[in-house]
């Protein structure tokens, strides 16, 4: 395992501890894609570990940090245009749709994790199947 992969793995463990403290250990991050404004959402990936949210002071944009350096995950992030959090201890956060923004940043040497920047669109996601 490379040094940057080891750092990313350790950060993922730290992200889990932060997430558990902030929103509970059952929280999941679900990446979604919507083709057109009225089309149903497609689930791209469900992330259970190695992530945590960083809320803005006034609940503007939220940064979802994810410690996954794989090319497969990078492709999923690029494909997703929305996301939701499920199973958190904050009822108002659960299933709130967030639109991903262009400020999303891939891992680099200074930050070996994804920084998915998203903004709530003010409506709830209703899955057609359990996610």
C-alpha positions as CSV (number, residue, x, y, z in Angstrom):
1,X,0.0,0.0,0.0
2,X,1.4,3.4,-0.9
3,X,2.0,6.1,1.7
4,X,-0.9,8.3,0.4
5,X,-3.2,5.2,0.5
6,X,-2.2,4.6,4.1
7,X,-2.9,8.2,5.0
8,X,-6.3,8.1,3.2
9,X,-7.2,4.9,5.1
10,X,-6.3,6.5,8.4
11,X,-8.3,9.6,7.5
12,X,-11.3,7.3,6.7
13,X,-11.2,5.9,10.2
14,X,-11.1,9.4,11.6
15,X,-14.0,10.4,9.3
16,X,-16.0,7.5,10.7
17,X,-15.4,8.7,14.3
18,X,-16.4,12.3,13.3
19,X,-19.5,11.1,11.5
20,X,-20.6,8.9,14.4
21,X,-20.3,11.9,16.8
22,X,-22.0,14.3,14.5
23,X,-24.9,12.3,12.9
24,X,-24.7,8.8,14.2
25,X,-23.0,5.5,13.2
26,X,-25.9,4.3,11.0
27,X,-25.7,7.3,8.6
28,X,-25.0,6.5,4.9
29,X,-24.1,8.8,2.1
30,X,-26.0,7.9,-1.1
31,X,-24.7,9.2,-4.5
32,X,-27.6,9.8,-7.0
33,X,-28.0,10.7,-10.7
34,X,-31.0,12.3,-12.3
35,X,-31.3,12.5,-16.1
36,X,-33.5,15.6,-16.5
37,X,-35.5,17.5,-13.9
38,X,-38.5,15.2,-13.7
39,X,-36.7,11.8,-14.2
40,X,-36.4,9.4,-11.3
41,X,-33.1,9.3,-9.4
42,X,-30.7,6.4,-10.0
43,X,-28.6,5.2,-7.1
44,X,-24.9,5.3,-8.1
45,X,-23.3,4.3,-4.8
46,X,-24.1,3.9,-1.1
47,X,-21.1,4.8,1.2
48,X,-21.2,3.4,4.6
49,X,-17.7,4.1,6.0
50,X,-14.9,6.5,5.4
51,X,-16.9,9.7,5.1
52,X,-18.3,12.6,7.1
53,X,-20.1,15.9,6.5
54,X,-18.8,19.3,7.2
55,X,-21.8,21.6,7.6
56,X,-21.4,25.3,6.9
57,X,-22.2,27.7,9.7
58,X,-25.5,28.7,8.2
59,X,-26.4,25.4,6.5
60,X,-25.3,26.7,3.0
61,X,-23.0,24.4,1.2
62,X,-22.0,21.1,2.9
63,X,-18.7,19.4,2.2
64,X,-18.9,15.6,2.3
65,X,-15.3,14.3,2.7
66,X,-14.8,10.7,1.5
67,X,-11.6,8.7,1.9
68,X,-11.7,6.6,-1.2
69,X,-8.8,6.9,-3.8
70,X,-10.0,4.2,-6.2
71,X,-10.7,5.0,-9.9
72,X,-14.0,3.2,-9.5
73,X,-15.1,5.7,-6.8
74,X,-13.8,8.7,-8.9
75,X,-16.0,7.5,-11.8
76,X,-19.1,7.3,-9.5
77,X,-18.5,10.8,-8.1
78,X,-18.2,12.2,-11.6
79,X,-21.4,10.5,-12.6
80,X,-23.4,11.6,-9.6
81,X,-25.2,15.0,-9.6
82,X,-27.1,14.7,-6.3
83,X,-26.7,12.9,-3.0
84,X,-28.7,12.2,0.2
85,X,-27.8,11.1,3.7
86,X,-29.9,8.3,5.2
87,X,-30.0,6.8,8.7
88,X,-28.6,9.8,10.5
89,X,-29.6,10.9,14.0
90,X,-30.7,14.2,12.6
91,X,-34.2,13.7,11.2
92,X,-34.2,16.9,9.1
93,X,-31.0,15.8,7.3
94,X,-32.3,12.3,6.3
95,X,-33.2,12.0,2.7
96,X,-32.7,15.8,2.1
97,X,-31.6,16.1,-1.6
98,X,-28.3,17.9,-2.1
99,X,-27.1,18.9,-5.6
100,X,-23.4,18.4,-6.2
101,X,-21.5,21.6,-7.1
102,X,-18.6,22.3,-9.4
103,X,-16.5,23.0,-6.3
104,X,-16.2,19.3,-5.7
105,X,-12.5,18.4,-5.5
106,X,-10.7,15.1,-6.2
107,X,-8.0,13.8,-3.8
108,X,-4.6,15.5,-4.1
109,X,-1.3,15.4,-2.2
110,X,-2.5,17.9,0.4
111,X,-6.0,16.3,0.9
112,X,-6.0,12.6,0.1
113,X,-9.8,12.4,0.1
114,X,-12.7,13.5,-2.0
115,X,-14.4,16.8,-1.0
116,X,-17.9,16.6,-2.5
117,X,-19.4,20.0,-2.2
118,X,-23.2,20.1,-2.3
119,X,-26.2,22.3,-1.6
120,X,-29.6,21.3,-0.3
121,X,-32.4,21.7,-2.9
122,X,-35.0,21.9,-0.1
123,X,-36.9,18.7,-0.8
124,X,-36.8,15.2,0.4
125,X,-35.8,12.1,-1.6
126,X,-38.3,9.2,-1.8
127,X,-36.7,6.0,-2.9
128,X,-38.6,3.6,-5.1
129,X,-36.6,0.8,-3.5
130,X,-34.9,0.7,-0.2
131,X,-31.3,2.0,-0.3
